[in-house]
Amino acid sequence: MMKRIYIILVGLILSAVNLKAQQRTNYTFTLDDVIQLAKEQSPQAIQARHSFRASYFSFMDYRAEFLPKLALTTNPTTWDKSIRTIEQERGGGLVITEVRANTLTSTAGLALTQNIGFTGGNISLGSDFRRSQNFEASGNPATFTTTPVRLSLSQPLNGYNQFRWLREIEPLRYEEAKQNYIVSIENVASRAVSMFFALAIAQVNLNMLETNFENQKALLEISRGRFELGRIAEDGLLSIQLRYMQAESRLNSARIDLRSRESQLRSFLGFTENVDIELLIDTNVPSFVVDFDEAMNLALTSNPDVISWQRRILEARRTVAQARSQTGITMSLDASFGINQTGNTFIDAYSPRYDDRQGVGLRINVPLLDWSQTRNRYRSAQSSLEVLEAQIQQQETDFNQDIYLQVMSFNMQENQLRIAATADTIAQKSYEISYARYMMGIGNILELNDADNSKDSARITFMRELQTFWNYYYALRRLTLFDFLNNRPLEEDFDAIIGL
């Protein structure tokens, strides 16, 4: 009895799972719907958001370079058992003594450090503590050494200030990242347009082929009757029968192609397999003309490629400046001022009777023989800068030409679409006339086949011209970062992307 109940329960569960698997959700999308979904949940959009977040945190890391940093460093325990050599001056001479050491040392330090953006150096305010205990000495005495206050300065004197270059480059890099994110989202939109029309054309093609198949089926039945009456020859019947079989074959291929295109769009939008997508195609397009000068000005002020050129030139100049600073004599200044004290107890080490601790050092590096290594690096950096300037000049020329071609192509596309729409209407009407004439027995099968082919070709051509219109439009948006339909710049809520 229990076994039967178990089998019944398992059967019910499997049936429920199978029923749920068979349930599919139907969605109907316009072009705007597909673009919006792609921007929100496509893998490419998600990747673009994470890429921008990485750029944002890199920019925050740059800004932290100019903020004070507080650090605690400690070495809790260091044990050293060894024989040490001690040099002492006695009676006007130097005495060298070998002693055994068996010490336990603990150190700690607290330092507040601030980079100096104006000079390229850094300054720090710190405090140090050291405890050392010698187990070889009588009574295992402990010694405490402290530096309650220490002010240190480190300043390179070679004329190269890395912080100055960071201030010029990093804000540009972050602005470039912002605009690159908008471009990435526009690339997602362009991809969505291509995926939308790939499925839309497959839908239109399937609808046409279903209609053609039914028409060919009707023609075949009528032609068989006419053949039996001797009104058409056998070769005419065979030609119609061949067209019927070809229509059926194309219909089956169109069904497979439709499912393939639907699967690709479903995957692109991040849906599961239990989703059926049907597209609504709006054949009306907005009518407007893009001014070339306006598009060029928008692109030169907004396109990330323009910022990239500025950033790359600055980076190359930074490399030249750094290489120049390393040629010849280089110098750096290190200074330290503070007080310190030592004692046998912790309290003694922090007694008011402190000794001054001061130090100033000037490091000078004079290359006597480096086989022109630093000079060659400088010349190499200069050559790289000149090559980069030439490359960017060529890229600017290509960029301007691309803007011109895109604007011209878009402005002409509305007329191309109008021509395709008219041709589609004419071809459809021509086929209807040829089909009616043939059904009345006064038409020619060759004329009907030609009209059928022209009808299908004109409809697909119209759909492709419609896709081309939106491709050009989103290409212009990507180049100019401007929404021409709503007459406003493309913007993003970067705080929301970062999660602030």
N, C-alpha and C positions, 0 to 999 in steps of 0.2 A: 504493500500500500504506500509506504513512504517513498519507495523507488519510483512509483508512478507519479506521485506528487512532485518529486524532484524533476522528473523528465518534463512534466507539464510546465513547471516554473521556468526551466531552462528554455523550453520552446517559446514561452511567452516573452521572455527577455530578448531572445534572438529575433523574434518577430518585431518587437518594439524597436530594437536597434536597426533592423533592416528597413523598417518603415521610416525611421528618422533619416537614415542615409538616403532614402529615395526622395525625401522632401527637399525641394529646391526653392530658393528665393528668387523671384523675378524682379529685376530693376530696369527702369527705363531712364536713360540719361541723355541729356543734351550735350553739346560740345562744352559749354561752360561748366556743366556738372562734372564731366570727366577731368577737365583741367583743374578744378578746385579740389577734387578728390586726390588727384595726383600730387598736388602741392602739399596736401595734408598728410597723406599716408603712404605714398610710394617709397620704395627703398632708396631711390635716388634723392628724394627730398629729405628723408631721415639722415642719410649720409651727409648731405649739405649742411644740415643743422649741427651735426656733431663736429664737422670740419670747422664751422664758424666758432663754435664753443672753444675749440682748441686754440684758435687765433685769439679769442677774447682772453683766455687765461694766460696766453703768452704776452699779451699786451699788459695785463695786470702784473705779470712778473717784471716787465720793463719798468712800470711805474714804481714798483717796490724797490728798485735800485736807488731811488732818491729819497727813501724813507729811512729813519733811524732803525737800527736792528740791535736787539738786546740778546746776548748769548751767554750762557753759563757753561763753562768747560771745567771738567774735573777729572782727576786721576786718583780715585779713592785709595788705591794701595799699590805701591811698588816696592818690592823687596829686592835688595842687592847685596850679595855676599861675594866679595872679591878682594884682591890685593891692589891697592892704589898707590900711585907715586905722587908724593907731595914735595914741592919745592919751597924751601924757606930760606930767608936771608938771615945769617947769623955772623956777627963779628966782621962785617964787610964782605962776607963770602956767601955763596949759594950752597945750601945743604939740601941734598936729595934724600928723602926718607921713604921707605916702603912700609905701609901700614895695612893692617887688615880692616876691612870694612864689612859690617853686617848691619845694614840700615833698612828701616821701613819708612817710606816717604808717602805723604798724602798731599795733594795740591788741589786748589780750586781757584777759579777766576771768573769774574763777572765783567763784561765789557759792553758798552753802548757805542756803536759805530755808525758813522754818518758819511756817506760819499758826498764829495763837494763837486757838484755839477759844473760850476764855473771854472774850476782849475783842473779838474780831472784827478784830484787826490782824494784822500779820506782822512778823517779825524776820529779818534776814539777816546772815550773816557772809561777807565777801568779800575778794578780793584783786585789784588791777588793775595792768596794765602798759601803758606807752605808749612807743613809739619814734618820734621825729620827726627827719627829716633835711632841712636847708635847702640846696638846690643853688645858691641865689643868694649865700649867704655864702661867704666865703673859706675854702677847704679843705673845703667841703661837710660841716660838722660835724654830728654826730648828737647828739641829746639824749634821755636816758632818764628817764622819770618813773614812779615806782612808788608804789603804796599796798599795802604788804604785808598790812595788816590793816585791815578796815573793818567796823564794826558799825552796822547801820542798823535803825531802828524806824519803822514807819508805823502810826498808830492813829487811826481815825475817832472823833470825839467827839460824834456826833449821836445816840447811843443805839440805833442799829440795828446788830445783830450778825447778819450773814448766816450765819455758821457755827452759831450757836445754832439757827436755823430749819432748817438742813440736818440737824442732829443729830436733830431731831424728825420731819422729813418723810421723809427718805430711807430709814431703816429700815422705816417704815410702807409706803413704796412697794415695797420689796423683798419684804416679807411679803405684800403684796397680789399681787405678781407670782407668788409661790409658789402662793398659793391660786388665782389665775387660771389657772395651768397645770393644776392638778388639775381645775378646772371645765372647762377646754378638753378634757381627756382624757375627762371625763364626758360632754361634748357629743359627742365621738367615739363613745362607747359608746351614747348615745341614738340617734345617727345609724345606728350598726350595728344596733340593734334594729329601726329602721324599715326598713332595707334587707333585713335578714334576713326579716322577716315579709312584706315585699312579694314576695320570691321564694317564701317558704313558702306564702303564700296562692295565688300563681300555680301552684305545684306541686300543691297540694290541688285547686285549680279544674280543672287539666288532668286529674288523676286522676278527678275526678267526671265531667267531660265525656266522657272516654274510656269510662267505665262507662255513662254515659247514652247515648252513641252506640251502643254494643253492644246496650243494652236496646232502644233505639228501632229498631235494625235487626231485632232478633228480633221485636218487636211488629209491624213492618211486614210481615214475612214471614207471621206468623200471621194478621194482618188481611187480607192478600190471599187467603189460603186461605178464611177465613170469608166474605169478600165473594163469592168464587166459589161458595160454598155457599149464599149468600143469607142468611147469618146477621147481617151488618151492612150498613148502607146505604152508598151511595157517598160521601156527605158525611163519614161516619165514617172511611172509608179515606183520603179526601183529607186530613182533619185529622191522621191518624197520619203520612201521607206528609210533610205540611208540618212536623210536629214532627221527623221524621227529618232533613229538609234543614236545619232550624234547628239541630239538634244538631251536624250536620257543620260548619256554618258557625261555630258557637261554638267547636267543637273546634279548627278552624284558627286562629281568633283567639287562643285560649288558648295554642297553641303559639308563636305570634309573641310574645305577651305574656311567656311564660316566658323566651324567649331574650333579650328586652329587659331583663327584671328581672335575669337572670343576668349579662348584660353590665354592667349598672350596678353590681352587687355586686362583680363581678370587678375593675372599674376602681377602685372604692372601696377594695378590699383591696390594690391594687397588683399584681395578677396580669397575666400576658400573655394573649393571645387563646387560646393552646393549653391552656386549663384549663376543665374542666367541673365545675360545682359542684352537689352534691346536699345537701339539708339534712335533718337529723334533727330532728323536732319533738317536744319533750317537753311533753306537755299537763299534766303535774303542776307545780304551783306551790307555793312554800313558804307555810306558814300562820303568819302573825304579825300583830300589830297594833302600829302606831306610835303612841306617846304624843305628844300635841300639845305639851305643855310641854317634853318632852325634845327634840323636834324644834326647837322655838323656841329653846331654850338653845343647842343645837348650831349652829343657823344664826347666832345673834347672836355666837358666839365664833369661828366658822370661815369664814363666807361672806365672799368678798372685797368684796362690796358694802358691808358694814359698815365694813371698813377704808378703802374708797374714800371713804365719807362723812367719816370722821375726817381723812383726808389732804386732802380738798378744803377742809374747814373750816380746817385749819391753813394751807394755801396762801393762802386768802383773808385770813386774819388776818396772814399775813406781808406780803401786799400792803398791808394797812392800816398795819402798823407801818412799812414802808418809806416809804409816802406821808407818814405823820406825821413821820418823821425829816427829811423834806425841806422841811417848813414852817418858816418863821422862820429864825433864824440857825443855820448849820451850821458845824462846825469840825472840823479834823483836825490831828494832831500828827505831824511828821516830824523825826526826830533821827538824826544820824550822828556816830560817834566812830571815830577811827582815827589812823594815822600815815602820812606819805608822805615821799618823798625824790626829788631830781632829781640827775642827774650826766651827765657826758659819756661815761661808759662804763657798761656793764651792772653791773660790780662796784660802781662809785660809787653807782649808783641803789639798791643794796641794802646800803649801808654802815650801820654801827650808829648813825650820827648822823641820826636822823629828826626831822622836824618834826611837831608835833601837828596833827591834822586833826579839827576839830570843827564841828558845825553843828546848830542847832536851829531848826525853823520851825513856826510856828503859822498854818495857813491858816484864814481866817474868810470866810464867804460870807454877806453880808447882802442879801437881796432887797429893793431899794427900790421897784421897780415891776415886778411880773410879772402884773398884771391878775388876781390871785387864782388863778393857774394851779396852783400847788402845793396851795392849799387846796381847789380844785375836784377835783384828783386824789384828795385825801384823802377828801373827801365821796363821790366816786364809788366809791372802794374800800369805804367803809363801807356804801353802798347795795348794792353787789354782794355783800358778806358777808351782809347781812340777807336778800337775795333767795335766796341759796344756802341759808341756814339754813331758810327756809320750804320750799324745794324738797326738801331732804333730809328734813324732817319729813314731807312728803307721801309721799316715797319709802319712808320707814320704815313708814308706815301701810299702803301698798300691799304692802310686803314681808311684813308680819305677816299680812295678809289672804291673800296668796298661799300662805304656809306653811300656814295653816288649811285652805284649799281643797285643797291638795295632800294633806295628811294625811287629810282627810275622804274625798277621792276614792279614795285608795289603800285605806283601811280598808274602803270599801264595794265595791271592785272584786272582791275574792275572792268575795263573794256573787253579784255580777253574772256572774262567770265560772261559778259553780256552776249558776246558772239557765240560762245559755247551753249548758252541757254537757248538762244534763237535756233541754232543748229539742231539742238535736241528736240525742240518743238516741231521743227520742219521734218526731221527724220521720223518722228513718231507719227505725224500726220500722213506722211508719205507711205509708211508701212500700213496704216489703217486703210488707206485707199487701195493699195495693192492687194491687201488681204481680202477686202470686200469684192474687188474685181475678180479675183481668182475664185472666190466662193460662188460668184454669179456665173462663172464659166467663161468669162471674157478676158481673163488675165493670163499672164505668162508666168510659169513657175520660176524661171530664171529671174524675172523682174521682182517677184515676191521674195526670193532668197536674198537678192541684193538689197532690197529695202529692209529686210530683217537684219542683215548684218550691219547696215548703216544705222539702224535704230539703236542697236545694242552699243555700237562703237560711240555714237553721239552721246548716249546717256553716261557711259563710263568717262568719256572725255570731259563732260560737264562736271562730274564729281571730282575728277582730278584737278580741274581748274579751280573748283571751290576749295579744295585742299591747298592748292598753291597760294590762293589769296591769303588764307590764314597762316600759312608758313611764312610768307613775306612779312605779314603783320607782326608776328611774334619774333621774327628775326630783327625787325626794326626796334621793337621793344627791348630786345636783348642788347642791341648796340647802343641805344640812347638812354636806356633805363627810364623810359617815359611812356605813359599810358596815353596814346593819342585819342582814344575813344572818349575818355573822361577828362582829357586835357590836364593831366597832373603827373608829377614824377612818381616813379615806382618806389614805394617805401615798405619797410618791414618793421615790426615791433621787436627790436633786438633784445630788449629787456626780457620779453616773454620767451624768446628763444633761449637766452642764457639761463632763465629761471629765476630772475630777480623779482 
